[in-house]
Amino acid sequence: MVKNNIVIIATLFLINISINSQVSISDNSEQEAHQSAVLELVSDDKGFLLPRMDEAEKNAIDDPAESLMIFNTETQCIEVWVGQWNDLWCYDEISDPCDGIEEVTFTYNGNPVTYNTIVGEAGRCWLDRNLGASQVAIAHNDEEAYGDSFQWGRADDGHQNRESDTEVGPVNSDTPGHDNFITDGDIEPNDWRVPQNDGLWQGVNGTNNPCPEGWRIPTEQEWNNEISSWSDLDKTGAFDALKLTVAGSRGGTSGSILADGFAGRYWSSTVEEKDSRFLYFDVDMAGVIDSMRSNGLSVRCIKN
């Protein structure tokens, strides 16, 4: 009995040492961890490799822990979760984010168009106007620069025309096969497509991506990066930085144009449960919030 007690005490002692000890992983078995570190990695010919994943895979992480870190293969950024995904560092090989590209010619809604490029305050390359706009905005309320109003995840199939006919939905396909704006019937989950497809618009090769080749819908984090660089957190800051406009939106239930001339509403590719995230700004605020996916919002493309 005494012998058994000694074994148990010794085992508990060793477990306690293991739990409270520092760990060094090294090519040198005698290398000890620094006194301030619970874990130290030591090597002269190997590196530390973070989990690498694209935007859709990152967003699929269930209940990320505070300080969780990943490397985003789409944005080329190391990101950390602190209430939301935040960029710690992003790769920028060239001084010109547009890589010398001044014009982009592509097919939009079946017709060839040419847009120019613009560099945002956060150092990213964007198209210089909203998809569907006939010109670069000369003011935040320039109606010629409002462009089209996309339902989240839909292609440029004609539905985005602000005067397109409406049709009561939802549908169960990524490609409805017509150019009508699909209203949601005021029924949850307030999406033009049911069952919902979170995989739409995810990345440069995402399904229904309406942007030119090599361009895509920005993520929530990319909009937040832009906002944080603006001198004014309102429609003035939005216009000064990227020539964004107060085109308003098209209601997913009614099909009516809402808040035009007052607020700017721009989609991101980021999903939030049954909704998706979008950039909002008006006369005295700017931020990224949720919207029903049946709503029609502006789209501005970012270079991948």
Buried (B, 14 or more C-beta within 10 A) or exposed (E): EEEEEEEEEEEEEEEEEEEEEEEBEBEEEEBEBEEEEEEBBBEEEEEEEEEEBBBBBBBEBEEBEEEBEBBBBBBBBBBBBEEBBBBEEBEEEEEEBBEEEEEBEBEBBEEEBEBEBBBBBBEBBBBBBBBBBEEBBEEBBBBEBBBBBBBBBBBBBBBBBBEBEBBEBBBEEBEBEEBBBBBBEEBEBBBBBBEBBBBBBBBBEBBBBBBBEEBBBBBBBBBBBBBEBBEBBBBBBBBBBBBBBBBBBBBBBEBEBBBBEEBBBBBBBBBBEBBBBBBBBBEEEBEBEBBBBBBBBBBBBBBB
